[in-house]
Amino acid sequence: MDASSLRIVTYNVRYFGHMLKGLASTVGPKRRVAAALATLDPLPDVVCLQEVETSSLRSNIVHRQTRPGETQLEAFMERLEETFALQGREMPYEAFYFRAHHYKLGELSLYTTGLAMLINTRTLQVDTHNVAAPEHITHHHVQGLKDRKQSRICAHMRVLRRDDGRAFHVFNTHLSLPTPFSREFWATRDKMGCGVNQLHEARKLTDFIHLHAKQEPFVVCGDFNSPPSSPVYRYLTGDARLTCAQAAVGQIDPSLARAFPTAGFMHMRMHLDHLFSGGGVSWLDADETRPFGDLTGRFHGLSDHVPLIARFRLEPSAPGLAS
């Protein structure tokens, strides 16, 4: 295996509440997700998570806090540390939380949304991040519903490889579902990735990437609520010139929307999650990525999504990011 390669995981964990259909978080999924991540060999250098809560009624109604103010991410990291300890290994990850939205009823916190990044401190050093002020990319099609709509953000981090100091950027996001408040929504059979709001968010996302990555390598990952061949996917890989990891290594045919599902709801299967790159990143493989529903996958049944797991290499001289 290429010693200079890096490994990344992107995973929508559904608030660690899949056992209860997302209604509440439980200890079991946190422990099982932690165990599955810890068995990856080599360990990922970066883990990007979507749908992670801070602290709320939903996150605590079943899983009680072990101490006042404990967040869902802190509870998960305790399970991860516990897993490594049982294996006689030191846990190498530092966690960063990017808060997106907060739903309250009076003073009662009903639920919160957010993104997280776990950085392997043995291989990477964090240079900068936007934890304090994640980039808001939400497109509000109906201004009167602005305060009720779930906020969408982009988490950003610039990291340095410890072995040679080479820098690259990581962007983690979760785009909105297509808005029903448009003519296009009702005119198309396949809705996901066709929303005008989703295209607006994709443009805001790429503008943010261009602003911060400049001429340095970058990876972009998350739940895009958009399958391959959709307008959003075509924009990102066309106009925005991003490279899709799964397409680059031959794991998917980007003209097929449903051939490799990454998420499921009842009997529906959808390809919604993606890994993209630019600025001098070469994808090497996605060997441990399994389609949703694959019973042999180590993450089977832990969420309504499966993770994408891929290796990449930073090219010796990164070309400039197209504007």
C-alpha positions as a Markdown table, in Angstrom:
| # | Residue | x | y | z |
|---|---|---|---|---|
| 1 | Met | 0.0 | 0.0 | 0.0 |
| 2 | Asp | 1.2 | 3.5 | -0.9 |
| 3 | Ala | 2.8 | 4.9 | 2.3 |
| 4 | Ser | 2.1 | 8.5 | 1.2 |
| 5 | Ser | -1.7 | 7.8 | 0.7 |
| 6 | Leu | -4.4 | 9.2 | 2.9 |
| 7 | Arg | -7.7 | 7.7 | 3.8 |
| 8 | Ile | -11.0 | 9.4 | 4.3 |
| 9 | Val | -14.5 | 8.3 | 5.5 |
| 10 | Thr | -17.7 | 10.2 | 5.1 |
| 11 | Tyr | -20.8 | 8.9 | 6.9 |
| 12 | Asn | -24.3 | 10.1 | 7.7 |
| 13 | Val | -24.8 | 8.5 | 11.1 |
| 14 | Arg | -28.4 | 9.7 | 11.5 |
| 15 | Tyr | -27.9 | 11.0 | 15.1 |
| 16 | Phe | -26.8 | 7.5 | 16.2 |
| 17 | Gly | -30.5 | 6.7 | 16.4 |
| 18 | His | -31.2 | 4.3 | 13.6 |
| 19 | Met | -32.5 | 1.6 | 16.0 |
| 20 | Leu | -35.3 | 3.9 | 16.9 |
| 21 | Lys | -35.9 | 5.2 | 13.3 |
| 22 | Gly | -34.0 | 8.4 | 14.1 |
| 23 | Leu | -36.4 | 9.4 | 16.9 |
| 24 | Ala | -33.8 | 9.1 | 19.7 |
| 25 | Ser | -30.1 | 8.4 | 20.1 |
| 26 | Thr | -29.0 | 5.2 | 21.9 |
| 27 | Val | -25.7 | 3.9 | 23.3 |
| 28 | Gly | -25.7 | 0.8 | 21.1 |
| 29 | Pro | -25.3 | 2.5 | 17.7 |
| 30 | Lys | -22.5 | 4.7 | 19.0 |
| 31 | Arg | -20.6 | 1.7 | 20.3 |
| 32 | Arg | -21.2 | -0.3 | 17.0 |
| 33 | Val | -20.2 | 2.6 | 14.8 |
| 34 | Ala | -17.1 | 3.1 | 16.9 |
| 35 | Ala | -16.2 | -0.6 | 16.7 |
| 36 | Ala | -16.7 | -0.6 | 12.9 |
| 37 | Leu | -14.4 | 2.5 | 12.4 |
| 38 | Ala | -11.7 | 1.0 | 14.7 |
| 39 | Thr | -11.5 | -2.1 | 12.6 |
| 40 | Leu | -10.6 | -0.3 | 9.4 |
| 41 | Asp | -7.0 | -1.0 | 8.4 |
| 42 | Pro | -5.3 | 1.3 | 7.8 |
| 43 | Leu | -7.2 | 3.7 | 10.1 |
| 44 | Pro | -8.7 | 6.7 | 8.3 |
| 45 | Asp | -6.8 | 9.9 | 8.5 |
| 46 | Val | -10.1 | 11.9 | 8.3 |
| 47 | Val | -13.6 | 10.9 | 9.3 |
| 48 | Cys | -16.5 | 13.3 | 8.3 |
| 49 | Leu | -19.9 | 12.8 | 9.9 |
| 50 | Gln | -23.3 | 14.2 | 9.0 |
| 51 | Glu | -26.4 | 14.4 | 11.2 |
| 52 | Val | -24.6 | 14.7 | 14.5 |
| 53 | Glu | -26.5 | 16.5 | 17.4 |
| 54 | Thr | -25.2 | 18.7 | 20.2 |
| 55 | Ser | -27.5 | 18.0 | 23.1 |
| 56 | Ser | -31.3 | 17.9 | 23.0 |
| 57 | Leu | -34.4 | 16.1 | 24.0 |
| 58 | Arg | -34.0 | 13.6 | 21.1 |
| 59 | Ser | -30.3 | 12.9 | 21.8 |
| 60 | Asn | -30.8 | 12.4 | 25.6 |
| 61 | Ile | -34.3 | 10.9 | 26.0 |
| 62 | Val | -32.9 | 7.3 | 25.8 |
| 63 | His | -29.2 | 7.8 | 26.2 |
| 64 | Arg | -28.8 | 9.8 | 29.4 |
| 65 | Gln | -25.9 | 12.1 | 29.7 |
| 66 | Thr | -23.0 | 10.8 | 31.8 |
| 67 | Arg | -22.3 | 14.3 | 32.9 |
| 68 | Pro | -24.0 | 17.7 | 32.7 |
| 69 | Gly | -23.6 | 19.3 | 29.3 |
| 70 | Glu | -22.3 | 16.2 | 27.5 |
| 71 | Thr | -22.8 | 16.4 | 23.8 |
| 72 | Gln | -23.6 | 13.6 | 21.4 |
| 73 | Leu | -20.2 | 13.8 | 19.8 |
| 74 | Glu | -18.5 | 13.6 | 23.2 |
| 75 | Ala | -20.6 | 10.6 | 24.0 |
| 76 | Phe | -19.5 | 8.9 | 20.7 |
| 77 | Met | -15.9 | 9.8 | 21.3 |
| 78 | Glu | -16.0 | 8.1 | 24.7 |
| 79 | Arg | -17.3 | 4.9 | 23.0 |
| 80 | Leu | -14.5 | 5.2 | 20.4 |
| 81 | Glu | -11.9 | 5.6 | 23.1 |
| 82 | Glu | -13.4 | 2.7 | 25.0 |
| 83 | Thr | -13.2 | 0.5 | 21.8 |
| 84 | Phe | -9.5 | 1.3 | 21.3 |
| 85 | Ala | -8.8 | 0.7 | 25.0 |
| 86 | Leu | -10.4 | -2.8 | 24.8 |
| 87 | Gln | -8.1 | -3.5 | 21.8 |
| 88 | Gly | -5.0 | -2.3 | 23.8 |
| 89 | Arg | -4.5 | 0.7 | 21.4 |
| 90 | Glu | -4.4 | 4.4 | 21.9 |
| 91 | Met | -7.2 | 6.3 | 20.3 |
| 92 | Pro | -5.6 | 8.8 | 17.8 |
| 93 | Tyr | -8.6 | 11.0 | 16.9 |
| 94 | Glu | -9.4 | 14.6 | 17.8 |
| 95 | Ala | -13.0 | 15.6 | 17.2 |
| 96 | Phe | -14.4 | 18.9 | 15.9 |
| 97 | Tyr | -18.1 | 19.8 | 15.9 |
| 98 | Phe | -19.8 | 22.3 | 13.5 |
| 99 | Arg | -23.2 | 23.3 | 14.7 |
| 100 | Ala | -25.9 | 24.0 | 12.1 |
| 101 | His | -29.4 | 24.5 | 13.5 |
| 102 | His | -31.2 | 24.5 | 16.8 |
| 103 | Tyr | -34.9 | 23.7 | 17.2 |
| 104 | Lys | -36.5 | 24.9 | 20.5 |
| 105 | Leu | -39.9 | 24.9 | 22.1 |
| 106 | Gly | -39.6 | 27.7 | 24.6 |
| 107 | Glu | -36.4 | 26.9 | 26.6 |
| 108 | Leu | -36.6 | 23.1 | 25.8 |
| 109 | Ser | -34.1 | 22.0 | 23.2 |
| 110 | Leu | -36.0 | 19.6 | 20.9 |
| 111 | Tyr | -33.2 | 18.7 | 18.6 |
| 112 | Thr | -30.1 | 20.2 | 17.0 |
| 113 | Thr | -28.2 | 19.4 | 13.8 |
| 114 | Gly | -24.6 | 19.6 | 12.8 |
| 115 | Leu | -21.5 | 18.1 | 11.2 |
| 116 | Ala | -18.4 | 16.6 | 12.7 |
| 117 | Met | -14.8 | 15.9 | 11.7 |
| 118 | Leu | -12.4 | 13.4 | 13.3 |
| 119 | Ile | -8.7 | 14.0 | 12.6 |
| 120 | Asn | -6.1 | 11.3 | 13.1 |
| 121 | Thr | -3.4 | 13.3 | 15.0 |
| 122 | Arg | -0.8 | 10.7 | 14.3 |
| 123 | Thr | -0.7 | 11.5 | 10.7 |
| 124 | Leu | -2.3 | 15.0 | 10.4 |
| 125 | Gln | -2.0 | 18.4 | 12.2 |
| 126 | Val | -4.9 | 20.8 | 12.1 |
| 127 | Asp | -3.9 | 24.2 | 10.8 |
| 128 | Thr | -7.3 | 26.2 | 10.6 |
| 129 | His | -11.0 | 25.4 | 10.8 |
| 130 | Asn | -14.3 | 27.2 | 10.9 |
| 131 | Val | -15.9 | 25.5 | 14.0 |
| 132 | Ala | -16.8 | 28.9 | 15.4 |
| 133 | Ala | -18.6 | 30.0 | 12.3 |
| 134 | Pro | -19.4 | 27.3 | 9.7 |
| 135 | Glu | -20.3 | 28.6 | 6.3 |
| 136 | His | -24.1 | 28.8 | 5.8 |
| 137 | Ile | -25.1 | 27.7 | 2.3 |
| 138 | Thr | -28.9 | 27.3 | 2.9 |
| 139 | His | -31.1 | 28.6 | 0.0 |
| 140 | His | -34.4 | 29.9 | 1.4 |
| 141 | His | -36.9 | 29.5 | -1.5 |
| 142 | Val | -39.7 | 30.8 | 0.7 |
| 143 | Gln | -38.5 | 33.7 | 2.8 |
| 144 | Gly | -41.5 | 33.5 | 5.2 |
| 145 | Leu | -40.2 | 30.0 | 6.2 |
| 146 | Lys | -36.6 | 31.0 | 6.7 |
| 147 | Asp | -36.6 | 30.5 | 10.4 |
| 148 | Arg | -38.2 | 27.1 | 10.3 |
| 149 | Lys | -36.1 | 25.6 | 7.6 |
| 150 | Gln | -33.2 | 23.4 | 8.6 |
| 151 | Ser | -29.9 | 25.2 | 8.1 |
| 152 | Arg | -27.3 | 23.7 | 5.8 |
| 153 | Ile | -23.6 | 24.5 | 6.4 |
| 154 | Cys | -20.2 | 23.6 | 5.1 |
| 155 | Ala | -17.5 | 22.6 | 7.6 |
| 156 | His | -14.0 | 23.5 | 6.5 |
| 157 | Met | -10.6 | 22.5 | 7.8 |
| 158 | Arg | -7.0 | 22.9 | 6.5 |
| 159 | Val | -4.7 | 20.2 | 7.7 |
| 160 | Leu | -1.0 | 19.4 | 7.3 |
| 161 | Arg | 0.6 | 16.0 | 6.8 |
| 162 | Arg | 2.9 | 15.4 | 9.7 |
| 163 | Asp | 5.5 | 13.6 | 7.6 |
| 164 | Asp | 6.2 | 16.4 | 5.1 |
| 165 | Gly | 4.0 | 19.4 | 6.1 |
| 166 | Arg | 2.0 | 19.2 | 2.9 |
| 167 | Ala | -1.4 | 21.0 | 3.3 |
| 168 | Phe | -4.8 | 20.1 | 2.0 |
| 169 | His | -8.4 | 21.1 | 2.7 |
| 170 | Val | -11.4 | 19.1 | 3.8 |
| 171 | Phe | -14.9 | 20.3 | 3.3 |
| 172 | Asn | -17.9 | 18.5 | 4.8 |
| 173 | Thr | -21.5 | 19.3 | 4.0 |
| 174 | His | -25.1 | 18.2 | 3.9 |
| 175 | Leu | -27.3 | 19.7 | 1.2 |
| 176 | Ser | -31.1 | 20.3 | 1.6 |
| 177 | Leu | -33.8 | 18.1 | 0.2 |
| 178 | Pro | -35.4 | 19.4 | -3.0 |
| 179 | Thr | -37.9 | 22.1 | -2.2 |
| 180 | Pro | -41.5 | 21.4 | -3.2 |
| 181 | Phe | -42.1 | 25.2 | -3.7 |
| 182 | Ser | -41.0 | 25.2 | -7.3 |
| 183 | Arg | -42.5 | 24.2 | -10.7 |
| 184 | Glu | -39.5 | 21.9 | -11.4 |
| 185 | Phe | -40.2 | 19.8 | -8.3 |
| 186 | Trp | -43.6 | 18.7 | -9.7 |
| 187 | Ala | -42.5 | 18.5 | -13.3 |
| 188 | Thr | -39.9 | 15.8 | -12.8 |
| 189 | Arg | -40.3 | 12.1 | -11.7 |
| 190 | Asp | -36.9 | 11.9 | -10.0 |
| 191 | Lys | -36.8 | 14.7 | -7.4 |
| 192 | Met | -33.5 | 14.2 | -5.6 |
| 193 | Gly | -30.8 | 16.4 | -6.9 |
| 194 | Cys | -33.2 | 18.3 | -9.1 |
| 195 | Gly | -34.3 | 21.0 | -6.7 |
| 196 | Val | -33.5 | 24.6 | -7.6 |
| 197 | Asn | -32.6 | 25.2 | -4.0 |
| 198 | Gln | -30.1 | 22.3 | -4.1 |
| 199 | Leu | -28.4 | 23.9 | -7.2 |
| 200 | His | -28.2 | 27.2 | -5.4 |
| 201 | Glu | -26.6 | 25.5 | -2.4 |
| 202 | Ala | -24.2 | 23.6 | -4.7 |
| 203 | Arg | -23.1 | 26.9 | -6.2 |
| 204 | Lys | -22.6 | 28.5 | -2.7 |
| 205 | Leu | -20.6 | 25.4 | -1.7 |
| 206 | Thr | -18.2 | 25.6 | -4.7 |
| 207 | Asp | -17.8 | 29.4 | -4.2 |
| 208 | Phe | -16.7 | 28.7 | -0.6 |
| 209 | Ile | -14.3 | 26.0 | -1.8 |
| 210 | His | -12.7 | 28.3 | -4.4 |
| 211 | Leu | -12.4 | 31.0 | -1.8 |
| 212 | His | -10.5 | 28.9 | 0.7 |
| 213 | Ala | -8.7 | 26.1 | -1.2 |
| 214 | Lys | -7.2 | 28.5 | -3.8 |
| 215 | Gln | -4.4 | 26.4 | -5.4 |
| 216 | Glu | -4.1 | 23.7 | -2.7 |
| 217 | Pro | -5.5 | 20.2 | -2.9 |
| 218 | Phe | -8.9 | 19.6 | -1.4 |
| 219 | Val | -11.6 | 16.9 | -0.8 |
| 220 | Val | -15.3 | 17.6 | -0.5 |
| 221 | Cys | -17.6 | 15.1 | 1.1 |
| 222 | Gly | -21.1 | 14.6 | 2.6 |
| 223 | Asp | -24.7 | 13.8 | 2.0 |
| 224 | Phe | -25.7 | 15.8 | -1.1 |
| 225 | Asn | -29.2 | 14.4 | -1.3 |
| 226 | Ser | -28.4 | 14.1 | -5.1 |
| 227 | Pro | -27.7 | 10.9 | -7.1 |
| 228 | Pro | -25.3 | 10.6 | -10.0 |
| 229 | Ser | -26.7 | 11.9 | -13.2 |
| 230 | Ser | -28.8 | 14.5 | -11.3 |
| 231 | Pro | -28.5 | 18.2 | -12.1 |
| 232 | Val | -26.6 | 18.8 | -8.9 |
| 233 | Tyr | -24.1 | 16.0 | -9.5 |
| 234 | Arg | -23.6 | 17.2 | -13.1 |
| 235 | Tyr | -23.0 | 20.7 | -12.0 |
| 236 | Leu | -20.4 | 19.7 | -9.4 |
| 237 | Thr | -18.5 | 17.4 | -11.8 |
| 238 | Gly | -19.1 | 19.6 | -14.8 |
| 239 | Asp | -19.2 | 23.4 | -14.3 |
| 240 | Ala | -17.4 | 23.1 | -10.9 |
| 241 | Arg | -14.9 | 20.6 | -12.2 |
| 242 | Leu | -14.8 | 18.4 | -9.1 |
| 243 | Thr | -13.7 | 14.8 | -9.5 |
| 244 | Cys | -16.0 | 12.1 | -8.1 |
| 245 | Ala | -14.0 | 9.5 | -6.1 |
| 246 | Gln | -16.2 | 6.5 | -6.9 |
| 247 | Ala | -16.3 | 7.4 | -10.6 |
| 248 | Ala | -12.5 | 7.9 | -10.7 |
| 249 | Val | -11.8 | 4.4 | -9.4 |
| 250 | Gly | -14.4 | 2.8 | -11.5 |
| 251 | Gln | -16.8 | 1.9 | -8.7 |
| 252 | Ile | -19.8 | 3.6 | -10.3 |
| 253 | Asp | -21.1 | 4.7 | -13.7 |
| 254 | Pro | -22.0 | 8.3 | -13.1 |
| 255 | Ser | -24.8 | 8.1 | -15.8 |
| 256 | Leu | -26.7 | 5.6 | -13.6 |
| 257 | Ala | -28.6 | 7.1 | -10.7 |
| 258 | Arg | -29.5 | 4.0 | -8.7 |
| 259 | Ala | -26.7 | 1.4 | -9.4 |
| 260 | Phe | -24.8 | 1.9 | -6.2 |
| 261 | Pro | -27.2 | 3.0 | -3.3 |
| 262 | Thr | -25.7 | 4.7 | -0.3 |
| 263 | Ala | -28.9 | 5.2 | 1.6 |
| 264 | Gly | -32.3 | 3.5 | 2.0 |
| 265 | Phe | -35.7 | 4.3 | 3.3 |
| 266 | Met | -38.3 | 1.4 | 3.5 |
| 267 | His | -37.9 | -0.2 | 0.1 |
| 268 | Met | -36.3 | 2.8 | -1.6 |
| 269 | Arg | -32.6 | 2.8 | -2.4 |
| 270 | Met | -30.8 | 6.0 | -3.3 |
| 271 | His | -27.2 | 7.2 | -4.1 |
| 272 | Leu | -27.0 | 10.4 | -2.1 |
| 273 | Asp | -23.5 | 10.5 | -0.6 |
| 274 | His | -20.4 | 11.5 | -2.4 |
| 275 | Leu | -16.7 | 12.2 | -2.2 |
| 276 | Phe | -15.3 | 14.8 | -4.6 |
| 277 | Ser | -11.9 | 16.4 | -5.0 |
| 278 | Gly | -9.8 | 19.0 | -6.8 |
| 279 | Gly | -6.6 | 20.9 | -6.9 |
| 280 | Gly | -4.2 | 17.9 | -7.3 |
| 281 | Val | -5.9 | 14.9 | -5.6 |
| 282 | Ser | -5.7 | 11.5 | -7.2 |
| 283 | Trp | -8.1 | 8.8 | -6.0 |
| 284 | Leu | -6.6 | 5.4 | -5.5 |
| 285 | Asp | -9.4 | 3.1 | -4.4 |
| 286 | Ala | -12.7 | 2.8 | -2.5 |
| 287 | Asp | -12.3 | -0.9 | -1.8 |
| 288 | Glu | -14.2 | -1.0 | 1.6 |
| 289 | Thr | -17.1 | 1.0 | 0.4 |
| 290 | Arg | -20.2 | -1.2 | 0.2 |
| 291 | Pro | -23.6 | -0.4 | -1.3 |
| 292 | Phe | -26.5 | 0.1 | 1.1 |
| 293 | Gly | -28.1 | -3.3 | 1.9 |
| 294 | Asp | -24.9 | -5.3 | 1.5 |
| 295 | Leu | -25.1 | -7.8 | 4.4 |
| 296 | Thr | -21.3 | -8.3 | 4.3 |
| 297 | Gly | -20.5 | -4.7 | 5.0 |
| 298 | Arg | -19.2 | -3.9 | 8.5 |
| 299 | Phe | -21.5 | -0.9 | 8.8 |
| 300 | His | -24.6 | -2.8 | 7.7 |
| 301 | Gly | -27.7 | -1.8 | 9.8 |
| 302 | Leu | -26.0 | 1.0 | 11.7 |
| 303 | Ser | -27.6 | 3.9 | 9.9 |
| 304 | Asp | -30.0 | 4.7 | 7.0 |
| 305 | His | -26.8 | 5.5 | 5.1 |
| 306 | Val | -23.5 | 3.6 | 4.5 |
| 307 | Pro | -20.1 | 5.3 | 4.7 |
| 308 | Leu | -17.9 | 6.0 | 1.7 |
| 309 | Ile | -14.3 | 4.9 | 2.4 |
| 310 | Ala | -11.6 | 5.9 | 0.0 |
| 311 | Arg | -7.8 | 6.4 | -0.4 |
| 312 | Phe | -6.2 | 9.3 | -2.2 |
| 313 | Arg | -2.8 | 10.8 | -2.9 |
| 314 | Leu | -1.7 | 14.4 | -3.2 |
| 315 | Glu | 0.0 | 15.1 | -6.4 |
| 316 | Pro | 3.6 | 16.5 | -6.2 |
| 317 | Ser | 2.5 | 19.8 | -7.8 |
| 318 | Ala | -1.1 | 20.8 | -7.5 |
| 319 | Pro | -2.6 | 22.7 | -10.5 |
| 320 | Gly | -4.5 | 25.9 | -9.7 |
| 321 | Leu | -8.2 | 25.7 | -8.9 |
| 322 | Ala | -10.3 | 26.8 | -11.8 |
| 323 | Ser | -12.4 | 29.8 | -11.1 |
